[in-house]
Amino acid sequence: MRNFSRDSIMIDTTDQTKTKLREATVRGTSFPHAVRFHVGFWVLLVLLLLAIILATGAGAVRIAPRTVFSILFNHSGMGHVSPTWLPSDEIIIFRIRLPRVLGAAFIGAALSVAGVLFQGLLRNPLADPYVIGASGGAALGSVLGLLLSVHIKVLGFGAVPTLAFLGALGTMILVYQLARVGGRTSIVTLLLAGFVVSVFLSCTMSFLLIVNDRLQLNTRIIYAWLLGGISVTHWSQVGAIGCVVLVGCALALALTKSLNALALGEECAEHLGISVERNKTAIIVLGSVLTAAAVSGGGLIGFVGLIVPHSLRLLFGPDHTRLLPLAALGGAVFLVMADLLSRVLMPPTELPVGILTAFCGAPAFLFLLQRSKREYRF
Amino acid sequence: MNAIQLSDVSFAYGTHRVLEKVSVQIAASERIALLGPNATGKSTLLKLMSGVLTPATGCVRIDGRDLRAFPRKELSRKVAVLPQQFVVPFAFTAREIVQLGRTPHLHFLRGARGTDLRAVERAMELTNTLQLASRIFNELSGGERQRVMIAMALAQNPEILLLDEPTQQLDITRQAEILDLITDLNLREKLTIVAAIHELNAAARYFHRVIVLHAGALVADGVPQEVLRTDLLREVYQGSVEVLQLGGVPVILPMPQVRFEGNGS
């Protein structure tokens, strides 16, 4: 068997080509890109910690960021600072604030990573985690949860988030099955099926809302759910969402090479040795589970899965091996900050966080779009 | 042993039969042009060779091994494909595109290593694309893009390179550039080349063996001087064609059907 390049790389380098190679390595993009990635990663990680501390301190009872840091430091077991704060501060932080802030971080990461997965799979930078029907399914699930007034508790989640999770997941499985013809999944069919099923489900939901008198009383809850708002209040919920999100992100990292190859189209990916169907299934299932986890804890929060991957792609390039970890951190930072704003902008009213993500997301998105139009050329 | 061997291969999209009992043997380091009018199954034949499609009957062997028994990843270390259309939705740089050619060589958790970077470097050097490395792929010209794509295929470190219409939509100089590059890769790197091509004159000049498909069947196979004859081309292309000889190379001209009456004065 011939091994032409493997050998000739070593043998065939004359002085001239050696110089060329050296020049190219210096000029090449992979090195600066890698540095950029590492800087970006650490910056985002520090930003995430700062955002968590800031968000944990803010609220009706203001706790200084330094105090929050000291309290968390004491509990981390890494050292001890003598308390200068009220015991109630500690209770507020651990019982109320921190579960919510961490919930927001996990939900943001889940939405952002799901965005990267769906955009890569659908080869469309405008795809959203909700695009293949999750929103319709989740909304219907939550309405059913209210309508049936079942009192169940799954890992600290009530009927509404649980049924929203099942609704999102079930819808995406249905859409995927509908789009699957003869063992293959066409992307166009997937988008169409997702759209049609979404419309059907949201109409069913509207129908139920109008028909059911009992529900009329609860429309406020439904409304809040549809606009999005972090409803993580217990540590058990943080644990459940956190586990799903962390495992999901780890699995997504293993799919990044396939995502890169899939960006060139399915046939090209196959030429590059990727088992296309198996990888597509994995990406859809993973994206759906992440979206469903986010929906169960935060309702329908738009724009995170769109704006975060986009901005990061413009800053760090489209290579998924770098984009995915950055998107997880970036999504977490974004949603923690948005949730913080939603609580402090108009106290005591808590704005739905979905409104804020749209308010921040849309202009930022348009700004980036304006600045770098080349990303969106097809 | 043959690099590629097709025995009695038939293929149909649904009920539409595309290829009917095609048998071809291709030895290592051959340089072959696949000819034929539109929709005669040239692309399908290439897809059968690359394993993207599986024949309905018959069998395709690469290095004597049935493609059905070839693991996807292993196959893509042997066979690289230059597709007809290539749309990249994101702003990948040329170098990142070439690096994707290393996908079949990467461990699924590890990133690129020294050997990968060297293979990318060499592929870009062979295709004269190093100066394009940090440019955005989508912003390159047609000819540059084609060269980057060939570099990506070379980064796969293949023994066989399949090309689907490598010169379409390129001007005459760019066409020659790509064909020179392909020929060079065949002669110097001993790559086996199979290219589906529309340009009959390019096929006659650059390839040492041409295979003509017509209505899903193989109708001629041999050196260009013997295959590209007036009678055969008229029958296959259903039109009026004239073949001239220019220094031993056939030159094919389509003959106009309109009469230029009173023209030119």
Contacts between the chains, C-beta under 8 A, distances in Angstrom:
chain1	res1	chain2	res2	distance
A	1	B	63	7.8
A	1	B	159	7.8
A	2	B	28	7.7
A	2	B	159	6.1
A	2	B	190	6.5
A	3	B	157	7.9
A	4	B	157	7.8
A	4	B	159	7.8
A	4	B	189	5.3
A	4	B	190	6.3
A	4	B	191	7.7
A	5	B	119	5.9
A	5	B	122	6.0
A	5	B	123	7.7
A	5	B	154	7.4
A	5	B	157	5.1
A	5	B	189	7.4
A	6	B	115	7.5
A	6	B	119	7.8
A	6	B	157	6.7
A	8	B	122	7.6
A	8	B	189	7.8
A	9	B	115	7.9
A	9	B	118	5.0
A	9	B	119	6.9
A	9	B	122	5.4
A	17	B	125	6.5
A	20	B	125	6.5
A	20	B	130	6.7
A	21	B	121	5.6
A	21	B	125	7.4
A	24	B	121	6.1
A	24	B	124	7.3
A	24	B	125	7.8
A	24	B	130	4.8
A	24	B	133	6.6
A	25	B	117	8.0
A	25	B	121	7.4
A	27	B	133	6.8
A	27	B	134	7.0
A	28	B	95	6.0
A	28	B	133	5.4
A	28	B	134	7.0
A	29	B	93	5.3
A	29	B	95	5.4
A	29	B	96	7.4
A	29	B	133	6.4
A	29	B	134	4.4
A	30	B	95	6.5
A	30	B	99	7.5
A	30	B	112	7.9
A	30	B	117	7.3
A	123	B	87	7.9
A	123	B	89	4.5
A	124	B	89	6.4
A	125	B	89	6.3
A	125	B	90	6.7
A	254	B	108	6.4
A	254	B	109	6.7
A	257	B	103	6.1
A	257	B	106	6.2
A	257	B	108	6.8
A	260	B	100	5.8
A	260	B	103	7.3
A	261	B	100	6.0
A	261	B	103	5.1
A	263	B	88	6.3
A	263	B	89	6.3
A	263	B	90	5.8
A	263	B	92	7.1
A	264	B	86	6.8
A	264	B	88	6.3
A	264	B	97	7.8
A	264	B	100	6.6
A	265	B	83	7.5
A	265	B	85	7.9
A	265	B	86	7.3
A	265	B	87	6.7
A	267	B	47	8.0
A	267	B	52	5.8
A	267	B	83	6.2
A	268	B	81	7.8
A	268	B	83	5.9
A	268	B	86	7.0
A	270	B	51	7.8
A	270	B	52	5.5
A	270	B	72	7.0
A	270	B	76	8.0
A	271	B	50	6.1
A	271	B	52	7.2
A	271	B	76	5.9
A	271	B	79	7.8
A	271	B	80	6.8
A	271	B	81	4.4
A	271	B	83	7.4
A	272	B	76	5.6
A	272	B	100	6.5
A	272	B	101	7.1
A	272	B	103	4.2
A	272	B	104	5.8
A	272	B	156	7.2
A	273	B	72	5.3
A	273	B	73	3.9
A	273	B	74	7.7
A	273	B	75	7.1
A	273	B	76	3.5
A	273	B	77	7.2
A	273	B	103	6.0
A	273	B	104	3.4
A	274	B	72	7.2
A	274	B	103	6.8
A	275	B	72	5.5
A	313	B	90	6.7
A	313	B	91	7.6
A	317	B	91	7.1
A	317	B	92	7.5
A	317	B	93	7.2
A	317	B	96	7.1
A	318	B	90	3.4
A	318	B	91	5.8
A	318	B	92	5.6
A	318	B	96	7.7
A	319	B	92	7.5
A	319	B	96	5.9
A	321	B	111	6.6
A	374	B	91	5.9
A	374	B	136	6.1
A	374	B	138	7.1
A	374	B	139	6.6
A	375	B	90	7.1
A	375	B	91	4.9
A	377	B	138	5.7
A	377	B	139	8.0
A	378	B	87	6.8
A	378	B	89	6.6
